[in-house]
Amino acid sequence: MSFHLVVLVLAGLFIGVFFLFSHLRSSGVPVLTCPLHDILHVYCPVCGGSRAVFAILRFDFPTAFRLNPPVLLSFPVLLFYYVKALIAFIRGGPFSYRIPRGWTIALLSLFVVFFFIRNVLLIGFGFDPAGDFIRA
């Protein structure tokens, strides 16, 4: 199975699960989506990530940045390497879907740092730009 088919299937599953959970939550069915968010009332490193991706797809970059800045900042890097691999695949040359280790470490570090900063701002200062816990 080609990588592109796997990406399309995973994207379809992601979107389907997102809409299923959205429908269940709007119907009043209790759905546990993220234990850190739902039980401990803190943000995980990717909380708001799916909403940020949908905001990026709508070209609403300020909202994407407000919801989860690392998603917005990592999107161009991931898109660059995916397009680069796709072009190499189309040309029939050798291609790799791997992102260089330095970029991977940098992106993961960005998410971890954001996790700590976001929760310190939430717990210590009551600052919640996503509005999940503190309504403005």
Secondary structure by P-SEA (a helix, b strand, c coil): ccaaaaaaaaaaaaaaaaaaaaaaaaaccccccccccccccccccccaaaaaaaaaaacaaaaaaaacaaaaaaaaaaaaaaaaaaaaaaacccccccccaaaaaaaaaaaaaaaaaaaaaaaacccccccccccc
